[in-house]
Amino acid sequence: MHILRAAFAMLGVLSLGVTAMANEGLLTATPRGEVRGPVFFRHDVGPTPGRLHEPSADTRGNIWTTPIVDWTLWRYATATGELERLQLRELEPDEPWSGHLWPVAYGSEVYLCVPDKDYLLVYDQDTRTIARYAAPARAEHIYGGFASPRRARVYLYTCGKEGQGGAVIEWDPARHQGEAFVCPYTLSGDLYMTFLDDGRGEVWGSTYTGNDLVRFDVKARQWTGHWKCPYPNTTPTPSNEVVDGRLYVADHLNGRIIPFRVADGVWEEPIPVPGYGEWFGYVSGGWYYRGLFYFVHSTWIGGTDSIDGQPHHFLGTLTVFDPRRRAFSRLDIPARSGEEFMCDYLLEVGGELFLLAANRHPPLNAVILRTSRPRP
């Protein structure tokens, strides 16, 4: 392990795995360490006022996201690399746009989840209009969600508060109506649903700074699991897919990955993530792609504190983890002089993996790292 830590320290100094082509031309990156992975290509997409929010992909190959401090809806066409910025205040000038916005794409529609509203806003990319729909009873203030094309449904959710759960909402896009299923468990923190495993028909979530892992079965239309990790001070966030019968749960403020056997609810031995307490304080839930998990990091160590004493922020380095070999590598967002990227979200579209990142410093540019070469 000490050899691997030394290798990671060297990677941090030398920023290995980054190749510049023709000086200011195409930049690429590959994971460096014990785990081999695909080549990633950097695609510059222009300015951004801040880091990018949760993305969602539609079946047309578009990625939908928005800068966190802005009310511009972004549509990134993965086939062409074209980026369209839609001004929501111009599309719906009478709407009081403010706060958090999580776009969830389904068909031609993009659900604009804004939890300070007691109704649901939906953008139609064909008509370029925004409609308003009533939220179901006991499920106002929708935080986000996940689309399920195989079930012709969207699974939205509201955040639970400590001591009581929120709700999963089964939404019918054809009728624009939903039904809420309130979480029945007593929780140790605020509940956030993390991902939909469409193949298994399960929505998983956790309490983020608490110690709760929960499951909602979309086929049975009921909550079917509540577990607490037996290790001290655990802060579990599940990764986005069950692999070989296990969830690989990030203990995000303790810098480790804990395999969780879904069939019998057993928590296996934690796996320390190299670099914890040295260059990162937080590890996200992971994204599974072609046999490997990708985890993003930040300087956050809980509360308002950070590992470097500065305001906490996401980092431009990811951990790549092979669950079968229990081995690690490091992937750096390729940067030019003066750039310091924050990468916080990623997703798979059309069999390719896309990483969203924003530069913390002027000119505040955004890039998308992708496993397919962008078109010029």
Phi, psi and chi 1 to 4 in degrees:
 res  aa     phi    psi   chi1   chi2   chi3   chi4
   1 MET       -  -36.6  179.3   59.8   70.8      -
   2 HIS   -66.4  -29.3   68.0  -78.1      -      -
   3 ILE   -67.1  -42.6  -64.7  175.5      -      -
   4 LEU   -64.8  -40.7 -176.3   57.0      -      -
   5 ARG   -62.5  -40.3  -73.8 -174.4 -179.3  -85.0
   6 ALA   -64.0  -39.2      -      -      -      -
   7 ALA   -64.7  -40.8      -      -      -      -
   8 PHE   -64.5  -38.1  -93.7   50.0      -      -
   9 ALA   -63.5  -40.8      -      -      -      -
  10 MET   -65.3  -39.2 -178.0  177.7  -66.4      -
  11 LEU   -60.9  -36.9  -75.1  169.3      -      -
  12 GLY   -65.5  -32.3      -      -      -      -
  13 VAL   -80.7  -41.7  172.4      -      -      -
  14 LEU   -94.0  -12.1  -61.2 -180.0      -      -
  15 SER    51.5   48.5  -62.8      -      -      -
  16 LEU   -67.4  164.3  -65.2  177.7      -      -
  17 GLY    88.0    7.5      -      -      -      -
  18 VAL  -116.6  128.2  177.2      -      -      -
  19 THR  -124.5  126.0  -57.7      -      -      -
  20 ALA   -97.4  134.1      -      -      -      -
  21 MET  -112.0  123.7  -60.9  176.9   63.1      -
  22 ALA    56.7   49.2      -      -      -      -
  23 ASN    58.2  -93.3  -65.3  -36.8      -      -
  24 GLU   -88.4   17.9  -66.5  -65.0  -60.3      -
  25 GLY   -85.7 -147.9      -      -      -      -
  26 LEU   -66.2  133.1 -176.8   65.3      -      -
  27 LEU  -109.1  139.2  -64.8  173.8      -      -
  28 THR  -130.0  163.9   64.8      -      -      -
  29 ALA  -148.7  148.5      -      -      -      -
  30 THR  -134.3  151.2   54.1      -      -      -
  31 PRO   -61.6  142.0  -21.1   32.6      -      -
  32 ARG  -121.7  130.8  -68.9  -60.4 -176.9   98.4
  33 GLY   141.0 -150.5      -      -      -      -
  34 GLU   -73.2  -24.2  -66.7 -173.4   50.1      -
  35 VAL  -102.2  126.9  177.7      -      -      -
  36 ARG   -90.5  145.5  -55.5  -66.6  -65.3  -88.5
  37 GLY  -147.0 -178.4      -      -      -      -
  38 PRO   -73.2  163.4   27.9  -35.3      -      -
  39 VAL   -77.8  136.0  175.7      -      -      -
  40 PHE  -109.1  138.1  -73.3   83.5      -      -
  41 PHE  -108.2  132.6  -59.9   88.4      -      -
  42 ARG   -84.3  131.8  167.8  171.7  157.9  167.0
  43 HIS  -123.1  114.6 -174.0 -159.7      -      -
  44 ASP   -78.8  128.4  -70.1   67.3      -      -
  45 VAL  -118.1    5.9  -64.7      -      -      -
  46 GLY   108.9 -171.1      -      -      -      -
  47 PRO   -73.8  155.3   27.4  -34.9      -      -
  48 THR  -145.3  141.3  176.9      -      -      -
  49 PRO   -79.2   -6.7   27.7  -34.4      -      -
  50 GLY  -176.7 -177.0      -      -      -      -
  51 ARG   -67.9  162.9   67.5 -178.2 -180.0   91.2
  52 LEU   -95.7  146.3  -57.5  173.9      -      -
  53 HIS   -85.3 -179.6 -134.8  -50.0      -      -
  54 GLU   -51.4  126.4  -72.1   98.9  -23.9      -
  55 PRO   -91.4  161.5   32.3  -32.6      -      -
  56 SER  -143.7  143.2 -179.8      -      -      -
  57 ALA  -111.6  139.9      -      -      -      -
  58 ASP   -97.4  175.6   62.9   26.0      -      -
  59 THR   -77.1   -3.5   54.4      -      -      -
  60 ARG   -91.3   -1.0  -57.2  175.4 -177.9 -175.7
  61 GLY    89.9   15.6      -      -      -      -
  62 ASN   -94.6  142.0  -63.8  -50.1      -      -
  63 ILE  -102.8  130.8  -66.0  174.1      -      -
  64 TRP  -112.2  130.2  -62.7   85.9      -      -
  65 THR  -154.9 -179.8 -173.4      -      -      -
  66 THR  -154.4  143.5 -176.6      -      -      -
  67 PRO   -63.0  140.6  -21.2   32.8      -      -
  68 ILE   -64.5  -32.9  -76.0 -178.6      -      -
  69 VAL   -99.2   21.2  -62.6      -      -      -
  70 ASP  -141.8  158.5  179.1  -77.3      -      -
  71 TRP  -114.0   48.4  -76.7   94.7      -      -
  72 THR  -110.8  124.0  -56.0      -      -      -
  73 LEU   -89.2  124.3 -177.9   63.8      -      -
  74 TRP   -99.4  136.2  -72.7   18.7      -      -
  75 ARG  -120.2  111.9 -178.7 -171.0   64.8   84.4
  76 TYR  -105.4  115.4  177.5   79.4      -      -
  77 ALA   -83.7  110.6      -      -      -      -
  78 THR   -66.8  -27.5   59.9      -      -      -
  79 ALA   -70.1  -36.6      -      -      -      -
  80 THR  -111.8  -17.4   63.9      -      -      -
  81 GLY    79.1    7.6      -      -      -      -
  82 GLU   -72.7  137.0  173.8 -164.9   12.7      -
  83 LEU  -116.6  125.3  177.5   65.8      -      -
  84 GLU  -112.1  132.5  179.5 -175.6   20.1      -
  85 ARG  -108.4  120.5  -66.2  176.3  171.5   87.2
  86 LEU  -105.6  124.0  -61.3  161.5      -      -
  87 GLN   -85.0  104.8  -59.4  -65.6  -28.9      -
  88 LEU   -64.5  -34.2  -66.3  176.0      -      -
  89 ARG   -65.8  -28.3  -73.0 -168.4  173.9   97.6
  90 GLU   -80.4  -35.7  -65.2  178.9    5.9      -
  91 LEU   -68.8  -35.7  -72.8  169.8      -      -
  92 GLU  -140.3   76.4 -163.7   64.1   36.8      -
  93 PRO   -66.2  -21.9   21.3  -31.9      -      -
  94 ASP   -85.6   -6.6  -64.8  -29.0      -      -
  95 GLU   -82.8  130.6 -176.3   67.1   39.5      -
  96 PRO   -78.1   85.2   27.4  -32.6      -      -
  97 TRP   -73.9  123.2  -62.7  101.4      -      -
  98 SER  -166.1  160.3   63.4      -      -      -
  99 GLY    78.7 -158.2      -      -      -      -
 100 HIS   -72.1  140.5  156.9  112.6      -      -
 101 LEU  -137.0  122.0  169.3   63.8      -      -
 102 TRP  -120.1  110.6  178.6  -20.4      -      -
 103 PRO   -81.5  136.8   27.6  -29.4      -      -
 104 VAL  -127.8  116.1  179.0      -      -      -
 105 ALA   -94.3  136.1      -      -      -      -
 106 TYR  -148.5  123.0  177.9   86.6      -      -
 107 GLY    58.6 -130.5      -      -      -      -
 108 SER   -86.6   -2.5   66.7      -      -      -
 109 GLU  -104.9  153.3  -63.3 -179.2  -33.1      -
 110 VAL  -127.8  116.1 -177.6      -      -      -
 111 TYR   -79.4  122.2  -69.7   74.5      -      -
 112 LEU   -98.8   90.5  -53.7  175.5      -      -
 113 CYS   -80.4  114.1  -58.8      -      -      -
 114 VAL  -128.2  103.6 -175.4      -      -      -
 115 PRO   -71.1   -8.1   21.8  -32.0      -      -
 116 ASP   -87.8    8.4   64.8   -5.8      -      -
 117 LYS  -113.0  148.8  -57.6 -177.4 -173.1  -57.1
 118 ASP   -99.1   22.9   57.6    5.4      -      -
 119 TYR  -143.9  171.6   49.8   87.9      -      -
 120 LEU  -114.2  128.6 -173.6   59.4      -      -
 121 LEU   -99.6  136.4  -65.0  166.0      -      -
 122 VAL  -133.6  123.5 -179.2      -      -      -
 123 TYR   -95.5  130.9  170.4   72.7      -      -
 124 ASP  -103.1  115.7 -170.4  -52.2      -      -
 125 GLN   -73.5  -16.6   57.8  179.1  -57.6      -
 126 ASP   -80.5  -44.1  -70.2  -20.5      -      -
 127 THR   -92.0  -12.5   63.7      -      -      -
 128 ARG    56.3   43.6  -58.6  177.6   73.2   85.6
 129 THR  -128.0  161.8   57.4      -      -      -
 130 ILE  -117.4  127.3  -65.1  175.8      -      -
 131 ALA  -109.2  159.0      -      -      -      -
 132 ARG  -120.3  131.4  179.6 -172.6  -64.2 -171.1
 133 TYR  -128.1  148.1  -61.6  102.1      -      -
 134 ALA   -70.7  135.7      -      -      -      -
 135 ALA   -76.7  149.5      -      -      -      -
 136 PRO   -67.0  156.1   20.5  -29.9      -      -
 137 ALA   -57.8  142.2      -      -      -      -
 138 ARG    68.3   15.6  -55.0 -178.7   69.6 -170.1
 139 ALA  -145.4   39.7      -      -      -      -
 140 GLU   -76.0  169.9  -62.9   83.2    2.3      -
 141 HIS    62.9   59.7  -49.9  -69.3      -      -
 142 ILE   -73.7  129.1  -65.7  169.8      -      -
 143 TYR   -89.0  -40.0 -168.4   85.7      -      -
 144 GLY  -177.9 -163.3      -      -      -      -
 145 GLY   171.2 -168.4      -      -      -      -
 146 PHE  -146.0  137.2  -40.0   96.4      -      -
 147 ALA   -89.4  145.8      -      -      -      -
 148 SER  -129.4   86.2  174.3      -      -      -
 149 PRO   -60.0  -33.0  -24.2   34.6      -      -
 150 ARG   -68.1  -25.7   87.6  165.0   52.8 -166.8
 151 ARG  -106.1    1.1  -67.7  176.8  172.6   80.5
 152 ALA    53.4   44.6      -      -      -      -
 153 ARG  -140.1  160.0  -67.4  -68.4 -175.8  -90.1
 154 VAL  -119.9  131.2  178.1      -      -      -
 155 TYR  -105.7  103.7  -67.2   94.4      -      -
 156 LEU   -96.5  170.1  -55.0  165.9      -      -
 157 TYR  -152.6  157.0   75.6   91.9      -      -
 158 THR  -111.2  150.4   62.8      -      -      -
 159 CYS   -77.4  135.7  -69.5      -      -      -
 160 GLY   -84.9  159.1      -      -      -      -
 161 LYS  -106.0  161.1  -62.4  -60.3 -179.9 -176.5
 162 GLU   -53.7  129.7 -175.9  172.7   -8.6      -
 163 GLY    95.8  -22.5      -      -      -      -
 164 GLN  -149.8  150.2   59.2 -176.1   -0.6      -
 165 GLY   -85.8  166.9      -      -      -      -
 166 GLY   -88.5 -138.7      -      -      -      -
 167 ALA  -150.2  147.5      -      -      -      -
 168 VAL   -96.7  135.7  165.4      -      -      -
 169 ILE  -114.6  119.1  -57.4  153.9      -      -
 170 GLU   -85.8  112.6 -177.2 -171.7   66.1      -
 171 TRP  -109.1  129.6 -174.3  -91.4      -      -
 172 ASP   -93.6  107.5 -177.1  -15.2      -      -
 173 PRO   -66.7  -24.5  -16.9   30.4      -      -
 174 ALA   -71.8  -39.8      -      -      -      -
 175 ARG   -97.2  -11.3  -63.1 -173.2  -58.9  121.6
 176 HIS    54.2   49.5  -70.6  114.4      -      -
 177 GLN  -139.4  153.4  -66.4  179.5   -0.9      -
 178 GLY  -140.3  163.6      -      -      -      -
 179 GLU  -126.8  135.1 -177.6  177.3   -5.9      -
 180 ALA   -98.2  141.8      -      -      -      -
 181 PHE  -123.8  104.2  -59.5   85.6      -      -
 182 VAL   -74.8  135.3  176.8      -      -      -
 183 CYS   -64.8  127.1  179.5      -      -      -
 184 PRO   -90.5   -1.6   33.7  -35.1      -      -
 185 TYR   -90.5  151.3  -51.1  123.1      -      -
 186 THR   -84.3  121.9  -59.8      -      -      -
 187 LEU  -112.2  157.4  -56.1  173.7      -      -
 188 SER   -99.0    6.5   59.7      -      -      -
 189 GLY  -170.0 -172.8      -      -      -      -
 190 ASP   -77.5  133.5  -65.8   -6.9      -      -
 191 LEU   -90.6  132.6  176.2   62.7      -      -
 192 TYR  -129.5  128.6  -63.9   87.2      -      -
 193 MET   -80.5  136.2  -56.7  -49.6  -68.8      -
 194 THR  -100.2  -42.4  -50.8      -      -      -
 195 PHE  -162.8  160.9   74.0   95.9      -      -
 196 LEU  -108.6  120.7  164.6   68.6      -      -
 197 ASP   -90.4   95.6 -171.3  -38.2      -      -
 198 ASP   -65.7  -34.8 -147.0    6.8      -      -
 199 GLY   -64.2  -43.1      -      -      -      -
 200 ARG   -83.2  -18.3  -65.9  174.1   59.6   91.6
 201 GLY    72.8   46.1      -      -      -      -
 202 GLU  -136.7  138.7  -61.3  168.1  -20.2      -
 203 VAL  -107.7  125.6 -176.3      -      -      -
 204 TRP  -110.6  149.6  -72.0   83.3      -      -
 205 GLY  -153.3  177.0      -      -      -      -
 206 SER  -155.1  173.6   67.2      -      -      -
 207 THR   -97.8   10.7   47.3      -      -      -
 208 TYR    64.2  -76.2 -154.4   59.9      -      -
 209 THR   -96.8    0.0   55.1      -      -      -
 210 GLY  -100.8 -169.0      -      -      -      -
 211 ASN  -123.6   72.4 -179.1    7.7      -      -
 212 ASP  -141.7  135.9  -58.5   87.6      -      -
 213 LEU  -122.1  129.7 -179.6   67.9      -      -
 214 VAL  -132.5  158.7  -60.5      -      -      -
 215 ARG  -138.1  138.1  177.9 -179.0   62.7 -162.4
 216 PHE  -119.0  127.2  178.7   82.4      -      -
 217 ASP   -92.3  113.7 -172.0  -43.3      -      -
 218 VAL   -75.9  -22.7  -56.7      -      -      -
 219 LYS   -75.9  -44.6  -66.7  174.2  -69.7 -174.4
 220 ALA   -79.3  -16.0      -      -      -      -
 221 ARG    57.8   47.8  -55.5  176.0   80.5 -138.2
 222 GLN  -158.1  158.6   63.5 -177.2    4.7      -
 223 TRP   -75.5  133.3  -64.3   84.2      -      -
 224 THR  -130.9   14.0   56.8      -      -      -
 225 GLY  -171.0  140.8      -      -      -      -
 226 HIS  -147.5  117.7  178.2 -149.6      -      -
 227 TRP  -130.5  148.2  -58.5  -92.1      -      -
 228 LYS  -117.5  136.7  -71.0 -178.1  177.5  -70.1
 229 CYS   -73.9  135.9 -176.5      -      -      -
 230 PRO   -77.8  -10.2   28.5  -35.4      -      -
 231 TYR   -80.7  146.8  -57.9  114.9      -      -
 232 PRO   -62.8  140.6  -20.7   32.3      -      -
 233 ASN    56.9   33.6  -56.5  -45.7      -      -
 234 THR   -74.6  142.4  -49.5      -      -      -
 235 THR  -126.7   82.5   52.0      -      -      -
 236 PRO   -81.2  136.3   28.8  -32.9      -      -
 237 THR  -133.8  115.9  -62.4      -      -      -
 238 PRO   -73.6  147.7   27.4  -34.1      -      -
 239 SER   -76.0  174.5  -62.0      -      -      -
 240 ASN   -90.1    9.8   75.7  -42.1      -      -
 241 GLU  -157.5  142.4 -169.9  168.1  -33.9      -
 242 VAL   -81.7  122.7  176.5      -      -      -
 243 VAL  -121.3  122.6  176.9      -      -      -
 244 ASP    52.1   39.9  -64.3  -26.5      -      -
 245 GLY    79.2    7.9      -      -      -      -
 246 ARG  -124.7  142.7  -66.9  171.8  174.3   82.4
 247 LEU   -92.3  133.8  -88.8 -178.2      -      -
 248 TYR   -98.3  101.1  -73.6   84.7      -      -
 249 VAL   -94.3  125.2  179.8      -      -      -
 250 ALA   -80.4  122.7      -      -      -      -
 251 ASP   -86.6   85.6 -176.9    4.6      -      -
 252 HIS   -70.7  -22.9   62.2 -110.4      -      -
 253 LEU  -100.4    4.8  -73.5  177.2      -      -
 254 ASN  -120.8    7.9  -64.9  -66.7      -      -
 255 GLY    60.7   43.3      -      -      -      -
 256 ARG  -147.9  162.6   54.9 -170.0 -177.7  178.1
 257 ILE  -114.7  130.6  -59.6  166.0      -      -
 258 ILE  -119.0  111.8  -52.7  175.4      -      -
 259 PRO   -68.1  135.8  -18.7   32.6      -      -
 260 PHE  -123.6  117.5  173.2   78.2      -      -
 261 ARG   -79.1  114.8  -65.7 -154.4  -53.1 -103.9
 262 VAL   -68.0  -37.9  173.2      -      -      -
 263 ALA   -64.4  -40.1      -      -      -      -
 264 ASP  -118.7    4.1   54.8   11.1      -      -
 265 GLY    68.6   28.7      -      -      -      -
 266 VAL   -94.8  131.9  170.3      -      -      -
 267 TRP   -92.0  121.8  -60.2   82.6      -      -
 268 GLU   -87.0 -179.1  -62.8 -179.4  -14.2      -
 269 GLU   -63.5  135.9  -74.7  -66.7  -44.3      -
 270 PRO   -64.0  148.7  -20.0   32.0      -      -
 271 ILE  -114.1  111.6  -54.6  165.9      -      -
 272 PRO   -65.3  139.1  -16.9   29.8      -      -
 273 VAL   -92.9  123.6  179.0      -      -      -
 274 PRO   -58.3  136.9  -23.0   33.4      -      -
 275 GLY    99.6   -8.4      -      -      -      -
 276 TYR   -63.9  132.2  171.8   65.9      -      -
 277 GLY    80.7   -4.7      -      -      -      -
 278 GLU  -107.6  -57.4  -61.3  169.3    7.5      -
 279 TRP  -122.7   -8.2   57.1  -88.9      -      -
 280 PHE  -140.9  156.4   73.9   88.0      -      -
 281 GLY  -117.2  -14.6      -      -      -      -
 282 TYR  -134.0  139.2  161.4   92.9      -      -
 283 VAL  -125.1  131.4   55.6      -      -      -
 284 SER   -78.6  172.7   73.1      -      -      -
 285 GLY   -62.8  150.4      -      -      -      -
 286 GLY   -94.0  163.6      -      -      -      -
 287 TRP  -117.2  125.1 -172.4  -82.9      -      -
 288 TYR   -90.5  129.6 -170.5   67.2      -      -
 289 TYR  -151.1  117.0  176.9   72.5      -      -
 290 ARG    50.0   50.2  -63.8 -175.2 -178.4  177.9
 291 GLY    87.1   -2.5      -      -      -      -
 292 LEU  -127.2  151.2  -56.0  175.1      -      -
 293 PHE  -102.5  141.4  -76.9  102.3      -      -
 294 TYR  -115.9  125.8  -67.8   78.4      -      -
 295 PHE  -119.7  135.2  -63.2   85.9      -      -
 296 VAL   -96.1  165.9  -56.2      -      -      -
 297 HIS  -134.9  159.7  -63.8  -71.6      -      -
 298 SER  -141.3  175.4   84.4      -      -      -
 299 THR   -87.2    0.0   61.9      -      -      -
 300 TRP   -65.7  138.0 -174.1   44.6      -      -
 301 ILE  -126.8   14.4   57.8  174.7      -      -
 302 GLY   112.7  150.6      -      -      -      -
 303 GLY    62.1 -128.0      -      -      -      -
 304 THR  -110.4   14.3   58.9      -      -      -
 305 ASP   -92.9  159.0  -61.8  -34.9      -      -
 306 SER  -140.4  164.6   69.0      -      -      -
 307 ILE   -71.8  -23.4 -165.1  170.3      -      -
 308 ASP  -108.8    5.3   59.1    5.2      -      -
 309 GLY    80.3   -5.3      -      -      -      -
 310 GLN   -95.2  167.5  -59.1  178.8   22.4      -
 311 PRO   -53.1  131.0  -27.2   35.7      -      -
 312 HIS   -67.4  147.3   56.2   80.0      -      -
 313 HIS  -155.5  158.8   58.5   85.9      -      -
 314 PHE   -71.3  161.4  -78.5   90.8      -      -
 315 LEU  -114.6  165.0  -62.0  168.2      -      -
 316 GLY   -95.9   21.7      -      -      -      -
 317 THR  -126.4  135.8  -63.3      -      -      -
 318 LEU  -116.3  154.0  -65.6   86.7      -      -
 319 THR   -96.0  133.5  -73.0      -      -      -
 320 VAL  -109.7  126.6 -175.7      -      -      -
 321 PHE  -127.0  128.7  172.4   63.9      -      -
 322 ASP   -97.7  108.5 -176.3  -24.5      -      -
 323 PRO   -68.5  -25.2   25.5  -34.0      -      -
 324 ARG   -79.6  -36.4  -66.6  175.1  177.7   85.3
 325 ARG   -93.7  -10.9  -65.1  172.0   51.2 -148.3
 326 ARG    55.5   45.1  -55.9  -69.7  174.9   92.7
 327 ALA  -121.5  159.6      -      -      -      -
 328 PHE  -129.4  153.1  -67.2   89.8      -      -
 329 SER  -139.9  177.1  -77.6      -      -      -
 330 ARG  -127.5  137.9  169.0  172.3  168.0  158.8
 331 LEU  -123.7  123.0  176.1   67.5      -      -
 332 ASP  -104.4  133.2  -68.5  -69.0      -      -
 333 ILE   -63.0  122.8  -57.0  -67.4      -      -
 334 PRO   -66.8  128.1   20.1  -28.5      -      -
 335 ALA  -125.1  149.9      -      -      -      -
 336 ARG   -96.4  174.8  -62.0 -172.3  173.8   98.1
 337 SER   -55.6  131.0  177.5      -      -      -
 338 GLY    86.2   -6.0      -      -      -      -
 339 GLU   -91.2  141.0  -66.6  178.8  -31.7      -
 340 GLU  -140.5  104.8 -176.6 -178.5   -5.8      -
 341 PHE   -88.7  150.3  -76.4  108.3      -      -
 342 MET  -114.3  114.4  -59.4  179.0  -69.5      -
 343 CYS  -112.5  119.2  178.7      -      -      -
 344 ASP  -126.2  -16.6   49.4   -2.5      -      -
 345 TYR  -138.6  151.4  -65.9  109.1      -      -
 346 LEU  -152.2  159.4   55.5  165.1      -      -
 347 LEU  -162.2  161.8   78.2  169.8      -      -
 348 GLU  -101.9  135.0 -177.0  177.2  -10.3      -
 349 VAL  -137.7  123.6 -174.0      -      -      -
 350 GLY    58.1   34.3      -      -      -      -
 351 GLY    81.7    2.5      -      -      -      -
 352 GLU  -115.9  152.6  -57.9  -65.4  -23.8      -
 353 LEU  -102.3  137.1 -171.9   60.6      -      -
 354 PHE  -126.5  130.4  -65.3   79.8      -      -
 355 LEU  -114.6  129.5  -75.9   60.7      -      -
 356 LEU  -100.9  132.9  -77.7   62.2      -      -
 357 ALA  -145.5  150.2      -      -      -      -
 358 ALA  -132.2  140.4      -      -      -      -
 359 ASN   -75.9  130.4 -175.8   10.0      -      -
 360 ARG   -72.2  -19.6  -67.1 -177.3   63.8 -146.3
 361 HIS  -114.7  156.6  -53.9  -57.6      -      -
 362 PRO   -54.1  137.3  -25.0   34.3      -      -
 363 PRO   -90.7   20.7   33.9  -36.9      -      -
 364 LEU    54.6   55.5  -57.6  177.1      -      -
 365 ASN   -95.7  150.4   51.7  -55.2      -      -
 366 ALA  -106.1  146.5      -      -      -      -
 367 VAL  -134.1  155.9  -59.5      -      -      -
 368 ILE  -122.8  121.8  -68.2  180.0      -      -
 369 LEU   -93.3  128.2 -148.8   62.2      -      -
 370 ARG  -140.7  151.0   45.0 -174.3  -67.5  169.1
 371 THR   -86.3    2.4   51.4      -      -      -
 372 SER  -117.4  145.7   58.1      -      -      -
 373 ARG   -68.6  126.3 -174.0 -175.8  -66.1  -93.1
 374 PRO   -68.9  148.0   26.4  -34.0      -      -
 375 ARG   -76.1  149.7  -65.1 -176.2 -177.0 -179.7
 376 PRO   -66.5      -   14.5  -20.7      -      -
